[in-house]
Amino acid sequence: MTDPMPDHSNWFAAALGRLFHPAVICIPTLALVLNDLPLLEAVLWTALVAAIVTVPGLITIAVLQRRQRYVYQRQTRRPVYLVAWLSVVACFAVILLLDGPAALRVCIATLIVWLPVQLFINSRYTKISTHVAVVTGCATGLWLLGKLDSPLLQITALAIIGLTIWARVTTRNHTPAQVALGLLVGAGSVLVVFPLLLG
């Protein structure tokens, strides 16, 4: 089956897809996770983790695009997920080696669990929304860490999830079922891993 080409005629939905891209949304999430640290330390950890986790995946996507393979195509996602998983494992090793913050360790450990689940569903059944999985996982993790400690932050997190779901369906990147799967896998991974490692 051929995956439908995304439709970016709705500029607002397309802009939301870029704004809430997994490589972008990780930055404010890390800032909130690490907000108890001194500013310079938090910035250094954020830069290190963002570089290790996102750069190899973005390079992989760029290389695939040069070969006329795009991430909206379900089978193109397999190498991206594999590279992302290896990057996350490497990041986890670096955090352990440098005795990184416990909250950061649990967040990266969750990605180690989440990516194979995402890859399995993508390979066997259907494309699954990475955007929705990541924003939902980030919000759920921040909630469990007690970082969404004001009504404004809670409403903002829910709004980001809702807008991301709407944008991914509106731009035809995903069906309602695919964004629902992203929601379940993103939140579910956090709800399984966080209690195990933080309890």
C-alpha positions as CSV (number, residue, x, y, z in Angstrom):
1,M,0.0,0.0,0.0
2,T,1.3,3.5,-0.9
3,D,1.3,6.0,1.9
4,P,-0.6,9.2,1.0
5,M,1.5,12.2,0.5
6,P,1.1,14.8,3.3
7,D,-0.9,17.9,2.5
8,H,0.6,21.2,3.8
9,S,-1.9,23.5,2.3
10,N,-3.1,24.4,5.8
11,W,-0.2,26.6,6.8
12,F,-1.1,26.6,10.5
13,A,-1.2,22.8,10.8
14,A,2.1,22.6,8.9
15,A,3.7,25.2,11.2
16,L,2.5,23.2,14.2
17,G,4.1,20.1,12.8
18,R,7.5,21.9,12.7
19,L,7.0,23.7,16.1
20,F,6.1,20.4,17.9
21,H,8.6,18.3,16.0
22,P,10.3,15.7,18.3
23,A,13.7,17.3,17.7
24,V,12.3,20.6,18.8
25,I,10.0,19.7,21.7
26,C,12.8,17.9,23.5
27,I,14.5,21.2,24.3
28,P,11.8,22.8,26.5
29,T,11.1,19.3,27.9
30,L,14.8,18.9,29.0
31,A,14.8,22.4,30.4
32,L,11.9,21.6,32.6
33,V,13.3,18.2,33.6
34,L,16.6,19.8,34.6
35,N,15.3,23.1,36.1
36,D,16.5,22.1,39.6
37,L,20.1,22.2,38.4
38,P,22.3,25.3,38.2
39,L,21.7,27.0,34.8
40,L,25.0,26.3,33.2
41,E,24.8,22.6,34.2
42,A,21.2,22.3,32.9
43,V,22.2,24.0,29.6
44,L,25.2,21.6,29.1
45,W,23.1,18.5,29.8
46,T,20.4,19.7,27.5
47,A,22.9,20.4,24.7
48,L,24.7,17.1,25.1
49,V,21.5,15.0,25.2
50,A,19.8,16.9,22.3
51,A,22.9,16.5,20.2
52,I,23.4,12.8,20.8
53,V,19.7,11.9,20.5
54,T,18.6,14.1,17.6
55,V,21.5,14.7,15.3
56,P,22.1,11.2,14.0
57,G,18.4,10.8,13.2
58,L,18.2,14.1,11.4
59,I,21.3,13.1,9.3
60,T,19.6,9.8,8.5
61,I,16.5,11.5,7.4
62,A,18.5,13.9,5.2
63,V,20.4,11.0,3.6
64,L,17.1,9.1,2.9
65,Q,15.5,12.2,1.4
66,R,18.4,12.5,-1.1
67,R,17.5,8.9,-2.2
68,Q,13.9,10.0,-2.7
69,R,12.8,8.2,0.5
70,Y,10.7,10.3,2.9
71,V,9.6,9.7,6.5
72,Y,5.9,10.0,5.6
73,Q,6.5,6.6,3.9
74,R,6.1,3.9,6.4
75,Q,9.0,1.7,5.3
76,T,11.4,4.6,5.3
77,R,10.9,5.0,9.0
78,R,12.6,1.7,9.9
79,P,16.2,2.9,9.5
80,V,15.3,6.2,11.2
81,Y,13.9,4.3,14.3
82,L,17.0,2.0,14.4
83,V,19.5,5.0,14.2
84,A,17.4,6.8,16.8
85,W,17.4,3.8,19.2
86,L,21.2,3.4,18.8
87,S,21.6,7.1,19.6
88,V,19.5,6.8,22.7
89,V,21.4,3.8,23.9
90,A,24.7,5.8,23.4
91,C,23.2,8.8,25.2
92,F,22.1,6.6,28.1
93,A,25.7,5.2,28.4
94,V,27.1,8.7,28.4
95,I,24.7,9.8,31.1
96,L,25.7,6.8,33.3
97,L,29.4,7.4,32.6
98,L,29.1,11.0,33.6
99,D,26.8,10.2,36.6
100,G,24.0,12.3,35.1
101,P,20.8,13.4,36.9
102,A,18.4,10.6,37.9
103,A,15.5,12.3,36.1
104,L,17.5,12.4,32.9
105,R,18.4,8.8,33.2
106,V,14.8,7.7,33.5
107,C,13.7,9.9,30.6
108,I,16.3,8.3,28.3
109,A,15.6,4.8,29.6
110,T,12.0,5.4,28.6
111,L,13.1,6.2,25.0
112,I,15.1,2.9,25.0
113,V,11.8,1.1,25.7
114,W,9.5,3.3,23.5
115,L,11.4,3.2,20.2
116,P,11.3,-0.6,19.7
117,V,7.5,-0.6,20.4
118,Q,7.1,2.2,17.9
119,L,9.3,0.3,15.4
120,F,7.3,-2.9,15.9
121,I,3.9,-1.3,15.3
122,N,5.3,0.6,12.3
123,S,6.9,-2.6,10.8
124,R,4.0,-4.9,11.4
125,Y,0.8,-2.9,11.4
126,T,0.6,0.7,10.5
127,K,2.5,4.0,10.5
128,I,2.3,5.6,14.0
129,S,2.6,9.2,14.9
130,T,6.0,10.0,16.3
131,H,5.0,13.6,16.9
132,V,2.1,12.6,19.0
133,A,4.0,9.9,20.9
134,V,6.8,12.3,21.8
135,V,4.6,15.2,22.9
136,T,2.4,12.9,24.9
137,G,5.4,11.0,26.4
138,C,7.1,14.3,27.3
139,A,3.9,15.6,29.0
140,T,3.4,12.4,30.9
141,G,7.0,12.3,32.1
142,L,6.9,15.9,33.2
143,W,3.7,15.2,35.1
144,L,5.1,12.2,36.9
145,L,8.3,14.2,37.8
146,G,6.1,16.9,39.3
147,K,7.3,19.5,36.8
148,L,3.8,20.4,35.6
149,D,3.2,22.1,38.9
150,S,0.9,25.0,37.8
151,P,-2.4,25.1,36.0
152,L,-0.7,27.1,33.2
153,L,1.9,24.4,32.5
154,Q,-0.8,21.7,32.7
155,I,-3.1,23.5,30.2
156,T,-0.1,24.2,27.9
157,A,0.9,20.5,27.9
158,L,-2.7,19.4,27.1
159,A,-3.0,22.1,24.4
160,I,0.3,21.0,22.8
161,I,-1.0,17.4,22.7
162,G,-4.3,18.4,21.2
163,L,-2.8,20.8,18.6
164,T,-0.3,18.1,17.6
165,I,-3.0,15.5,17.1
166,W,-5.1,18.0,15.1
167,A,-2.1,19.0,12.9
168,R,-0.9,15.5,12.1
169,V,-4.4,14.5,10.9
170,T,-5.1,17.8,9.1
171,T,-1.8,17.6,7.2
172,R,-2.7,13.9,6.3
173,N,0.6,12.7,7.9
174,H,-1.5,10.3,10.0
175,T,-5.0,8.9,10.4
176,P,-7.0,9.3,13.6
177,A,-6.0,5.7,14.5
178,Q,-2.3,6.4,13.9
179,V,-2.4,9.4,16.2
180,A,-4.3,7.4,18.8
181,L,-1.6,4.8,18.7
182,G,1.0,7.5,19.2
183,L,-0.9,8.8,22.2
184,L,-1.1,5.3,23.8
185,V,2.5,4.3,23.1
186,G,4.0,7.6,24.2
187,A,2.1,7.8,27.5
188,G,2.2,4.0,28.0
189,S,5.9,3.8,27.8
190,V,6.3,6.5,30.4
191,L,3.7,5.0,32.7
192,V,5.5,1.7,32.6
193,V,9.2,2.8,32.9
194,F,9.0,5.8,35.3
195,P,7.4,3.9,38.2
196,L,9.9,1.1,37.8
197,L,13.0,3.3,37.8
198,L,11.8,6.1,40.1
199,G,9.9,3.9,42.6
